[in-house]
Amino acid sequence: MRVGALLEVRHLQKFFPIRTGFFRREVGQVRAVDDVSFHLEPGETLALVGESGCGKTTTARCVLRAVDPTAGQVLFRAGSGNIVDVAAVPRSSLRPLRREMQMIFQDPFSSLNPRMTLLDIVGEPLLVHGIGNRHERIDRVAELLRLVGLRPEFMRRFPHAFSGGQRQRIGIARALALNPRLVVADEAVSALDVSVQAQILNLLLELQERLGLTYLFVAHDLSVVKHISDRVAVMYVGQIVELAESQPLFSVPKHPYTAALLSSIPEPDPRARPRGRRGASPVTSGSNDVNGAHRQRVPLQGEVANPAAPPSGCYFHPRCQYAVETCRTVAPVWEEIEPGRFVRCHRAHELNLPGVEVQGNCD
């Protein structure tokens, strides 16, 4: 494990069997997570981004052992200093780790029990782990509600009485109840209005600074990711294709799929009109918006590869305008082309791909 790292994922795989017929025979596998590796330093935010179905949520659930990985290691540095392989530890031994690894769910309504009050919802982790008596739990819930910007007198109310943003604050309070060191935020703002998204993101940043939290932030919206992440990992069909610090990844992408995702970020200018073919998926082929020159966009051809039957060579080559014969026959290796920058692409050293300007925070 890397020196000082809080979490290190090594060659993680999760395959789901495809069964058919009366006897439910296995006829194939869906490669939901296929050889994923990354690490997290204490106090940083790593964003895991990609299209729907690329495997980012499955990766996050494997990290927390909500689902059992098929292969690979998930090494976590516990508070005691011991390094634990979360992927291999018996389920009976997982409970102590749950106190240090928590999750914020995507849907702030379905993740809350409508028959439980805020006191019961936020206090349930304390009850399950046997922390404090009832009065101490009430005090702790009141403290957590204040921490996330809610009034303690709300603790006797039910989830239906709150807005979407308030419900997500409740989910955040529940995740923080046991003072975790690692928080996995699975599309934590995607179900919220844009104005509320900014409030929740600012809350997460404030809590990180105040409590020293480490985030694995799962998202598909890069305009959100660039405001909160220290590093970004881009996933495509179960594989991470590029991983780098946020600024260089947004400014100078090294993988064509990363450039395609960046070009899909809406420009905050009502006069901006995409110059690519109408209705096509965009990929940038020009520069950023500078003095009225809007980003040039060209179509991204083809469909997302089938994870049950991925193409040979590079999984992205059927949609890549830069693909050569090697891309079609030889799988690219996961390599570090610059210090701290990893890419899975045969032509990463020679391509000059356009990026986007990274602006300020989300205030």
Number of C-alpha atoms within 10 A of each C-alpha: 15 11 6 10 14 23 26 19 23 17 15 23 23 24 19 15 14 13 13 11 8 6 7 9 11 12 10 14 15 17 23 23 29 23 18 22 19 16 17 21 16 16 17 20 24 27 29 27 26 24 16 13 16 24 26 32 22 22 26 20 17 23 26 22 19 11 14 18 23 16 17 19 22 26 23 26 21 17 13 6 9 10 15 16 18 24 23 15 11 9 11 7 10 13 11 11 17 17 21 18 21 23 23 24 20 20 19 23 20 11 13 22 14 14 11 15 18 28 23 20 22 28 26 18 19 22 14 9 13 9 14 13 10 12 9 13 21 18 14 19 25 22 16 24 23 13 18 21 13 17 13 18 11 16 21 12 13 18 24 14 11 14 13 19 20 18 21 27 23 27 25 28 26 27 24 27 20 19 15 20 22 28 23 25 23 22 20 24 27 15 16 18 11 11 10 16 18 18 15 20 20 17 17 20 18 15 16 18 13 9 14 15 21 23 27 23 24 25 24 20 18 20 17 20 22 21 19 21 20 17 22 26 26 24 24 25 25 27 26 26 27 26 28 23 16 20 18 16 25 22 17 16 25 30 26 28 22 26 23 24 22 24 26 17 14 13 17 7 10 7 9 14 13 18 14 18 11 10 7 12 17 24 24 26 18 16 16 19 15 9 6 10 11 18 23 19 22 19 19 18 14 11 9 17 17 14 21 16 11 16 16 14 16 22 23 25 22 18 17 18 12 10 17 12 9 14 21 17 13 12 16 18 13 19 15 14 13 10 7 10 17 22 25 21 23 20 18 18 12 8 14 13 19 24 25 22 14 15 10 8 12 15 8
